[in-house]
Amino acid sequence: MDPKTYAEAGVDIHKADAFVSRLKHAARRDGHKRLWPAAGGYASVYPIQGNIGVALTTDGVGTKLLVGLEHGKLDTIGIDLVAMCVNDLLCVGATPSTFLDYYATGKLDEKLSDDLMKGIIDGCDRAGMLLVGGETAELPDLYQHGHFDLAGFAMGIVSRESLITGEKLKSGDKLIGVSSSGIHSNGFSLARKLIPLESSLREVLLTPTAIYAAPVVSLLNEHPGAIKGAAHITGGGWTNVTRPNKSLGYVIEQHLTVPDVMKYMGDKVAAEEMYKTFNMGMGLCIMADDANVDVIIRAFKASHFNAMVVGEIAGKKPSLTIKGLGGDKEIVYSNSSK
C-alpha cells in the first residue's frame, strides 16, 4: 500500500524540527551573540572584519542517492549537493565563494567516485565558487557494499548592507515564485515509494537541483536592497515561504507549472501533504516591494528561469494560505508548524 504522508514513508519532519530546536538551545554560548541575524536560518553569518561577514551552511542529498544507484547514474548527484548548500547561502544575501565535500562509503569505487566529483565540480562552476577541499572515508563496517553518503559545506561572503534579514517585510510585499527544475533533493523517501521502479518518471527524479546563484548575485550587486526576503523551497515544501519572517501571513494565489512527476504523486497523496513535502514547481520564493518586482523577474528570466508574482504578504496572522487549487479549495498552514 502506498504511503499517504511523509511520516508514513519514514520521515518525521516535526521530530526533526524539535531536535534542531533542542540542539540550538544546547549549543548556545555567549559568543553566538556576535552572529548577524539572517533570514530563515538558512545559513549562520559570522562577522570577520568591519561590515563583512561569512555565511556558512551544510546539507546533503538524502535518499536521492538511492535513485542514482538504481539507474547507475551519479554524475548529476554532485550538482544536487552543491545546489542544496548554495541556494541556502543566497537566501541570506551571501555570494557563494568556497565549497567542501564529505564522501563516505563502504568501499571506494573509482568510477562512482569520479562521477560524483565531476558533478560536484560542475555544480561549483555553475555557482561561481571553488571546490577547496574535502574528505573521503572508507567505512566498510558502517556502509553496505555499494552504498555511500555525501555532505557538503559551503561558505559565502556577505556585507552588512546586503544581508537579507526579513525584518523589513510588510503587508503588500509581493511573493515572486521562481521555477524549480523538478523534485530537487527532498521528499525522496516518499517519492521512491509512490513511483514504481519501472516507471519512466523514475529517471526524471534525477534531474539536478536548480542553482539560482547567477540571477541572485546579479541582483545583490546591481540592485542592493531589492530582495527583502528569500525562501529556498526544500524540506517542508511551501511552508518554507514563511521562514524569512514568521510573524507575518503569506498568501499564494498563482502557481508555476507543476512538474508531471508531482502531478502523478498528487493523485495518490492529499494536496496538504504534497505542498508541505515537495516544491510543487517553485524552487525559490523571493519577497520584494512593488517597485522591484519587474527588475527581479527580468533577472531570473535572463538566466532562463521562469518567474512570476504568485502572491503577497497579507496581515500579521502567522500563516501560509495557498489558493488557486480549483474551486473554493485552499490550504492554510500555521507558521507554528514549521
C-alpha positions, 0 to 999 in steps of 0.5 A: 500500500502506498504511503499517504504522508511523509511520516508514513514513508519514514520521515518525521519532519516535526521530530526533526524540527524539535531536535534542531530546536533542542540542539540550538538551545544546547549549543548556545554560548555567549559568543553566538551573540556576535552572529548577524541575524539572517533570514530563515536560518538558512545559513549562520553569518559570522562577522570577520572584519568591519561590515563583512561577514561569512555565511556558512551552511551544510546539507546533503542529498538524502535518499536521492542517492538511492535513485542514482544507484538504481539507474547507475547514474551519479554524475548529476548527484554532485550538482544536487549537493552543491545546489542544496548548500548554495541556494541556502547561502543566497537566501541570506544575501551571501555570494557563494565563494568556497565549497567542501565535500564529505564522501563516505562509503563502504568501499571506494569505487573509482568510477562512482567516485569520479562521477560524483566529483565531476558533478560536484565540480560542475555544480561549483562552476555553475555557482561561481565558487571553488571546490577547496577541499574535502574528505573521503572515508572508507567505512566498510563496517558502517556502509553496505557494499555499494552504498555511500553518503555525501555532505557538503559545506559551503561558505559565502561572503556577505556585507552588512548592507546586503544581508537579507534579514526579513525584518523589513517585510510588510503587508503588500510585499509581493511573493515572486515564485521562481521555477524549480527544475523538478523534485530537487533533493527532498521528499525522496523517501516518499517519492521512491515509494509512490513511483514504481521502479519501472516507471519512466518518471523514475529517471526524471527524479534525477534531474539536478537541483536548480542553482539560482546563484547567477540571477541572485548575485546579479541582483545583490550587486546591481540592485542592493536592497531589492530582495527583502526576503528569500525562501529556498523551497526544500524540506517542508515544501511551501511552508518554507515561504514563511521562514524569512519572517514568521510573524507575518501571513503569506498568501499564494494565489498563482502557481508555476507549472507543476512538474508531471512527476508531482502531478502523478504523486498528487493523485495518490497523496492529499494536496496538504501533504504534497505542498508541505513535502515537495516544491510543487514547481517553485524552487525559490520564493523571493519577497520584494516591494512593488517597485522591484518586482519587474527588475527581479523577474527580468533577472531570473528570466535572463538566466532562463528561469521562469518567474512570476508574482504568485502572491503577497504578504497579507496581515500579521496572522502567522500563516501560509494560505495557498489558493488557486487549487480549483474551486473554493479549495485552499490550504492554510498552514500555521507558521507554528508548524514549521 
